[in-house]
């Protein structure tokens, strides 16, 4: 489903933005879903600064509850 949005976006048929919030319990590594969606997500937000430093294209905005 996410890759369908990505394809439509590349073909300029949709203005959908994909924003992914990684689970707060993922402290050391990304989840499998996060690893798959990180390359295609417009915004990838993590809850831990260590993950933002470890993976590029990730944003740390502080603890989001």
Order of alpha helices (4+ residues) and beta strands (2+ residues): alpha-beta-alpha-beta-alpha-beta
